[in-house]
Amino acid sequence: MKIRILGSGTSTGVPEVGCTCPVCTSTDPRDNRLRTSALVHTDDAVILIDCGPDFREQMLRTPAFERIDGVLITHEHYDHVGGLDDLRPFCRLGEIPIHADSYTANHLRARMPYCFVEQTYPGVPRIYLQETEAGRAFHIHGTEVLPLRVMHGKLPILGYRINHRLGYITDMLTMPDESYKALQGVDVLIINALRQKPHPTHQSIAEAQQAARQIGAKRTYFIHMSHHAGLHADIQQQLPPNMFFAYDGLEIDL
């Protein structure tokens, strides 16, 4: 099992347009962050987690052009779904199911009605919605996916556990006990850590570390960082040995 971090940045990306802070002007490529997304390879499936507005650029940086067997959507915010139309080249390899909860699915139908009608015109992405719900596992081929309830401030969204080994959480502020329990025993945890200071809808770096300790994964990688998080090299030195700042293009083997 392998995970490629396609993007590790927050909704504005890093560098942020118009900003001249040390992070936005850094020459370290690890400080250049596209919007958060990941590509997971299991023994029998290729799974995309979120499909934001940088998806096309992210896939141009990815070595292989291959079939995507399913897309897991965490929530309907633009930085997580704005690239769904760019799935079109991958649809030449087959239709792609988009897994999302009913709230997100309804928003996608309203935002992209041309994709989800019975009679589509030529050239639209061949994607279809598969509604899911927190706590109800499903399979993509032989790969088990368990959606988990996560709170993005007051908005209920989804995180995912894949094959009992990988936990993927983004845009989280809090999480109910049952989701923490479901993540116990994962080998790798990928979880959001927006910045140093507290935020009303996202975890800070300190809060993310506490959540990671509660889950107890062997390795934790932080994602969805803003330029306020600080320089990658500086922050990494402050983290415990089993916790890491992720960066775009990072590949994690399980």
NORDA-V920478 format. One record per residue. N is the residue number from 1. RES is the residue in three letters. PHI is phi in whole degrees, 0 to 359 (NA if undefined). OMEGA is omega in radians with two decimals (none if undefined). D_LAST is the distance of its C-alpha to the last C-alpha in whole Angstrom. Layout:
n=N res=RES phi=PHI omega=OMEGA d_last=D_LAST
n=N res=RES phi=PHI omega=OMEGA d_last=D_LAST
This chain:
n=1 res=MET phi=NA omega=-3.08 d_last=5
n=2 res=LYS phi=217 omega=3.10 d_last=6
n=3 res=ILE phi=236 omega=3.02 d_last=8
n=4 res=ARG phi=250 omega=3.08 d_last=11
n=5 res=ILE phi=281 omega=3.13 d_last=14
n=6 res=LEU phi=283 omega=3.12 d_last=17
n=7 res=GLY phi=210 omega=-3.08 d_last=19
n=8 res=SER phi=232 omega=-3.05 d_last=19
n=9 res=GLY phi=257 omega=3.12 d_last=23
n=10 res=THR phi=277 omega=-2.94 d_last=25
n=11 res=SER phi=297 omega=3.14 d_last=28
n=12 res=THR phi=270 omega=-3.05 d_last=30
n=13 res=GLY phi=71 omega=3.08 d_last=27
n=14 res=VAL phi=225 omega=0.11 d_last=28
n=15 res=PRO phi=289 omega=3.04 d_last=30
n=16 res=GLU phi=276 omega=-3.10 d_last=32
n=17 res=VAL phi=304 omega=3.07 d_last=35
n=18 res=GLY phi=87 omega=-3.08 d_last=38
n=19 res=CYS phi=262 omega=3.12 d_last=37
n=20 res=THR phi=240 omega=3.12 d_last=37
n=21 res=CYS phi=293 omega=-3.12 d_last=35
n=22 res=PRO phi=301 omega=3.14 d_last=34
n=23 res=VAL phi=286 omega=-3.09 d_last=30
n=24 res=CYS phi=292 omega=3.12 d_last=32
n=25 res=THR phi=255 omega=-3.13 d_last=33
n=26 res=SER phi=296 omega=3.05 d_last=31
n=27 res=THR phi=266 omega=3.07 d_last=30
n=28 res=ASP phi=284 omega=-3.11 d_last=26
n=29 res=PRO phi=300 omega=3.13 d_last=24
n=30 res=ARG phi=289 omega=3.09 d_last=22
n=31 res=ASP phi=269 omega=3.10 d_last=25
n=32 res=ASN phi=260 omega=-2.94 d_last=25
n=33 res=ARG phi=239 omega=2.97 d_last=23
n=34 res=LEU phi=282 omega=-3.09 d_last=24
n=35 res=ARG phi=296 omega=-2.92 d_last=23
n=36 res=THR phi=295 omega=3.08 d_last=20
n=37 res=SER phi=193 omega=3.12 d_last=18
n=38 res=ALA phi=213 omega=3.09 d_last=15
n=39 res=LEU phi=240 omega=-3.06 d_last=14
n=40 res=VAL phi=249 omega=3.02 d_last=11
n=41 res=HIS phi=252 omega=2.98 d_last=10
n=42 res=THR phi=254 omega=-3.13 d_last=10
n=43 res=ASP phi=296 omega=-3.04 d_last=11
n=44 res=ASP phi=224 omega=-3.09 d_last=15
n=45 res=ALA phi=208 omega=2.98 d_last=15
n=46 res=VAL phi=245 omega=-3.00 d_last=15
n=47 res=ILE phi=236 omega=3.07 d_last=15
n=48 res=LEU phi=264 omega=3.05 d_last=17
n=49 res=ILE phi=253 omega=-3.06 d_last=17
n=50 res=ASP phi=65 omega=-3.04 d_last=20
n=51 res=CYS phi=214 omega=-3.02 d_last=23
n=52 res=GLY phi=276 omega=-3.05 d_last=25
n=53 res=PRO phi=292 omega=3.10 d_last=28
n=54 res=ASP phi=265 omega=-3.01 d_last=26
n=55 res=PHE phi=304 omega=-3.11 d_last=24
n=56 res=ARG phi=301 omega=3.14 d_last=26
n=57 res=GLU phi=297 omega=3.13 d_last=26
n=58 res=GLN phi=299 omega=-3.10 d_last=22
n=59 res=MET phi=285 omega=3.03 d_last=22
n=60 res=LEU phi=293 omega=3.10 d_last=24
n=61 res=ARG phi=272 omega=-3.06 d_last=22
n=62 res=THR phi=269 omega=-2.99 d_last=19
n=63 res=PRO phi=301 omega=-2.98 d_last=19
n=64 res=ALA phi=250 omega=2.94 d_last=20
n=65 res=PHE phi=259 omega=-3.01 d_last=22
n=66 res=GLU phi=214 omega=3.13 d_last=21
n=67 res=ARG phi=298 omega=3.01 d_last=21
n=68 res=ILE phi=257 omega=-3.02 d_last=20
n=69 res=ASP phi=275 omega=3.11 d_last=20
n=70 res=GLY phi=183 omega=3.08 d_last=20
n=71 res=VAL phi=241 omega=3.07 d_last=20
n=72 res=LEU phi=259 omega=-3.14 d_last=20
n=73 res=ILE phi=257 omega=3.12 d_last=22
n=74 res=THR phi=278 omega=3.12 d_last=22
n=75 res=HIS phi=191 omega=-2.91 d_last=26
n=76 res=GLU phi=271 omega=-3.12 d_last=29
n=77 res=HIS phi=299 omega=-2.97 d_last=29
n=78 res=TYR phi=304 omega=-3.10 d_last=30
n=79 res=ASP phi=291 omega=3.11 d_last=27
n=80 res=HIS phi=246 omega=-3.11 d_last=25
n=81 res=VAL phi=227 omega=-3.01 d_last=27
n=82 res=GLY phi=292 omega=-3.14 d_last=29
n=83 res=GLY phi=253 omega=-3.06 d_last=27
n=84 res=LEU phi=301 omega=3.12 d_last=27
n=85 res=ASP phi=296 omega=-3.13 d_last=31
n=86 res=ASP phi=282 omega=2.99 d_last=29
n=87 res=LEU phi=286 omega=-3.05 d_last=27
n=88 res=ARG phi=310 omega=3.14 d_last=30
n=89 res=PRO phi=301 omega=-3.12 d_last=29
n=90 res=PHE phi=286 omega=3.12 d_last=26
n=91 res=CYS phi=287 omega=3.01 d_last=28
n=92 res=ARG phi=295 omega=-3.14 d_last=30
n=93 res=LEU phi=266 omega=3.12 d_last=27
n=94 res=GLY phi=141 omega=3.08 d_last=27
n=95 res=GLU phi=298 omega=-3.08 d_last=28
n=96 res=ILE phi=238 omega=3.06 d_last=25
n=97 res=PRO phi=283 omega=3.09 d_last=25
n=98 res=ILE phi=251 omega=-3.08 d_last=25
n=99 res=HIS phi=266 omega=-3.10 d_last=24
n=100 res=ALA phi=204 omega=3.06 d_last=25
n=101 res=ASP phi=287 omega=-3.01 d_last=27
n=102 res=SER phi=297 omega=3.13 d_last=31
n=103 res=TYR phi=299 omega=3.14 d_last=32
n=104 res=THR phi=292 omega=3.13 d_last=30
n=105 res=ALA phi=301 omega=3.12 d_last=31
n=106 res=ASN phi=296 omega=3.09 d_last=34
n=107 res=HIS phi=294 omega=3.12 d_last=34
n=108 res=LEU phi=292 omega=3.08 d_last=32
n=109 res=ARG phi=298 omega=3.14 d_last=35
n=110 res=ALA phi=287 omega=-3.07 d_last=38
n=111 res=ARG phi=281 omega=-3.07 d_last=36
n=112 res=MET phi=231 omega=-3.05 d_last=35
n=113 res=PRO phi=298 omega=-3.12 d_last=38
n=114 res=TYR phi=294 omega=3.13 d_last=38
n=115 res=CYS phi=271 omega=-2.95 d_last=35
n=116 res=PHE phi=237 omega=3.04 d_last=36
n=117 res=VAL phi=247 omega=-3.10 d_last=39
n=118 res=GLU phi=294 omega=-3.12 d_last=40
n=119 res=GLN phi=252 omega=3.13 d_last=42
n=120 res=THR phi=263 omega=3.11 d_last=40
n=121 res=TYR phi=271 omega=-3.08 d_last=41
n=122 res=PRO phi=301 omega=3.05 d_last=40
n=123 res=GLY phi=101 omega=3.13 d_last=37
n=124 res=VAL phi=286 omega=3.12 d_last=35
n=125 res=PRO phi=297 omega=3.13 d_last=32
n=126 res=ARG phi=273 omega=-3.13 d_last=31
n=127 res=ILE phi=237 omega=3.10 d_last=29
n=128 res=TYR phi=216 omega=-3.05 d_last=30
n=129 res=LEU phi=272 omega=3.01 d_last=29
n=130 res=GLN phi=238 omega=-3.08 d_last=27
n=131 res=GLU phi=283 omega=-3.14 d_last=28
n=132 res=THR phi=228 omega=3.12 d_last=26
n=133 res=GLU phi=210 omega=-3.11 d_last=26
n=134 res=ALA phi=301 omega=3.09 d_last=24
n=135 res=GLY phi=88 omega=-3.14 d_last=24
n=136 res=ARG phi=248 omega=-3.09 d_last=24
n=137 res=ALA phi=288 omega=3.01 d_last=21
n=138 res=PHE phi=217 omega=-3.09 d_last=21
n=139 res=HIS phi=236 omega=2.90 d_last=19
n=140 res=ILE phi=248 omega=-2.87 d_last=19
n=141 res=HIS phi=55 omega=-3.14 d_last=19
n=142 res=GLY phi=264 omega=-3.09 d_last=17
n=143 res=THR phi=270 omega=3.13 d_last=14
n=144 res=GLU phi=274 omega=3.10 d_last=16
n=145 res=VAL phi=237 omega=3.08 d_last=16
n=146 res=LEU phi=245 omega=3.04 d_last=18
n=147 res=PRO phi=289 omega=-3.10 d_last=20
n=148 res=LEU phi=235 omega=3.09 d_last=21
n=149 res=ARG phi=285 omega=3.09 d_last=24
n=150 res=VAL phi=225 omega=3.12 d_last=24
n=151 res=MET phi=253 omega=3.08 d_last=27
n=152 res=HIS phi=263 omega=-2.90 d_last=28
n=153 res=GLY phi=69 omega=3.08 d_last=31
n=154 res=LYS phi=259 omega=-3.11 d_last=33
n=155 res=LEU phi=268 omega=3.07 d_last=31
n=156 res=PRO phi=286 omega=3.09 d_last=29
n=157 res=ILE phi=230 omega=-3.10 d_last=26
n=158 res=LEU phi=243 omega=2.80 d_last=22
n=159 res=GLY phi=251 omega=-3.09 d_last=19
n=160 res=TYR phi=219 omega=2.91 d_last=16
n=161 res=ARG phi=247 omega=-3.06 d_last=14
n=162 res=ILE phi=241 omega=3.11 d_last=12
n=163 res=ASN phi=53 omega=3.09 d_last=11
n=164 res=HIS phi=62 omega=-3.03 d_last=12
n=165 res=ARG phi=246 omega=-3.07 d_last=8
n=166 res=LEU phi=239 omega=2.98 d_last=8
n=167 res=GLY phi=248 omega=-3.12 d_last=12
n=168 res=TYR phi=230 omega=-3.10 d_last=14
n=169 res=ILE phi=228 omega=3.04 d_last=17
n=170 res=THR phi=225 omega=3.10 d_last=20
n=171 res=ASP phi=60 omega=-3.11 d_last=23
n=172 res=MET phi=275 omega=2.86 d_last=23
n=173 res=LEU phi=253 omega=3.09 d_last=26
n=174 res=THR phi=223 omega=-3.12 d_last=26
n=175 res=MET phi=210 omega=3.14 d_last=24
n=176 res=PRO phi=292 omega=-3.08 d_last=26
n=177 res=ASP phi=303 omega=-3.09 d_last=25
n=178 res=GLU phi=295 omega=3.08 d_last=24
n=179 res=SER phi=286 omega=3.04 d_last=21
n=180 res=TYR phi=303 omega=-3.12 d_last=20
n=181 res=LYS phi=297 omega=-3.11 d_last=21
n=182 res=ALA phi=294 omega=-3.12 d_last=18
n=183 res=LEU phi=269 omega=3.11 d_last=16
n=184 res=GLN phi=300 omega=3.07 d_last=16
n=185 res=GLY phi=93 omega=3.10 d_last=13
n=186 res=VAL phi=290 omega=3.11 d_last=10
n=187 res=ASP phi=283 omega=-3.09 d_last=7
n=188 res=VAL phi=231 omega=3.05 d_last=7
n=189 res=LEU phi=243 omega=3.02 d_last=11
n=190 res=ILE phi=246 omega=-2.97 d_last=12
n=191 res=ILE phi=211 omega=-3.03 d_last=16
n=192 res=ASN phi=283 omega=3.11 d_last=20
n=193 res=ALA phi=210 omega=-2.90 d_last=22
n=194 res=LEU phi=294 omega=-2.99 d_last=25
n=195 res=ARG phi=195 omega=3.14 d_last=27
n=196 res=GLN phi=287 omega=-3.07 d_last=29
n=197 res=LYS phi=279 omega=3.04 d_last=32
n=198 res=PRO phi=301 omega=-3.12 d_last=31
n=199 res=HIS phi=223 omega=-3.07 d_last=31
n=200 res=PRO phi=289 omega=-3.10 d_last=33
n=201 res=THR phi=229 omega=-3.12 d_last=30
n=202 res=HIS phi=230 omega=3.02 d_last=27
n=203 res=GLN phi=289 omega=2.89 d_last=25
n=204 res=SER phi=281 omega=3.12 d_last=26
n=205 res=ILE phi=297 omega=3.13 d_last=24
n=206 res=ALA phi=295 omega=3.12 d_last=25
n=207 res=GLU phi=294 omega=3.11 d_last=25
n=208 res=ALA phi=294 omega=3.09 d_last=21
n=209 res=GLN phi=296 omega=3.12 d_last=21
n=210 res=GLN phi=295 omega=3.09 d_last=23
n=211 res=ALA phi=298 omega=3.13 d_last=21
n=212 res=ALA phi=297 omega=3.10 d_last=17
n=213 res=ARG phi=296 omega=3.14 d_last=19
n=214 res=GLN phi=293 omega=3.13 d_last=20
n=215 res=ILE phi=282 omega=3.02 d_last=17
n=216 res=GLY phi=77 omega=3.08 d_last=16
n=217 res=ALA phi=295 omega=3.11 d_last=12
n=218 res=LYS phi=296 omega=3.10 d_last=10
n=219 res=ARG phi=223 omega=3.09 d_last=10
n=220 res=THR phi=234 omega=3.11 d_last=12
n=221 res=TYR phi=237 omega=-3.11 d_last=13
n=222 res=PHE phi=266 omega=-3.13 d_last=16
n=223 res=ILE phi=225 omega=3.05 d_last=18
n=224 res=HIS phi=60 omega=3.13 d_last=21
n=225 res=MET phi=271 omega=3.00 d_last=23
n=226 res=SER phi=262 omega=3.10 d_last=27
n=227 res=HIS phi=293 omega=3.10 d_last=29
n=228 res=HIS phi=286 omega=3.12 d_last=30
n=229 res=ALA phi=292 omega=-3.10 d_last=27
n=230 res=GLY phi=110 omega=-3.14 d_last=28
n=231 res=LEU phi=291 omega=-3.12 d_last=27
n=232 res=HIS phi=307 omega=-3.06 d_last=23
n=233 res=ALA phi=298 omega=-3.12 d_last=24
n=234 res=ASP phi=290 omega=-3.09 d_last=26
n=235 res=ILE phi=293 omega=-3.11 d_last=24
n=236 res=GLN phi=301 omega=3.14 d_last=21
n=237 res=GLN phi=294 omega=-3.09 d_last=23
n=238 res=GLN phi=267 omega=-3.07 d_last=24
n=239 res=LEU phi=271 omega=3.05 d_last=21
n=240 res=PRO phi=299 omega=-3.04 d_last=20
n=241 res=PRO phi=301 omega=-3.08 d_last=17
n=242 res=ASN phi=259 omega=3.12 d_last=14
n=243 res=MET phi=236 omega=-2.99 d_last=15
n=244 res=PHE phi=220 omega=2.91 d_last=15
n=245 res=PHE phi=282 omega=3.05 d_last=17
n=246 res=ALA phi=287 omega=3.07 d_last=15
n=247 res=TYR phi=209 omega=-3.09 d_last=17
n=248 res=ASP phi=298 omega=3.14 d_last=18
n=249 res=GLY phi=92 omega=3.11 d_last=16
n=250 res=LEU phi=298 omega=3.04 d_last=13
n=251 res=GLU phi=247 omega=-3.07 d_last=10
n=252 res=ILE phi=242 omega=3.11 d_last=7
n=253 res=ASP phi=262 omega=3.05 d_last=4
n=254 res=LEU phi=251 omega=none d_last=0
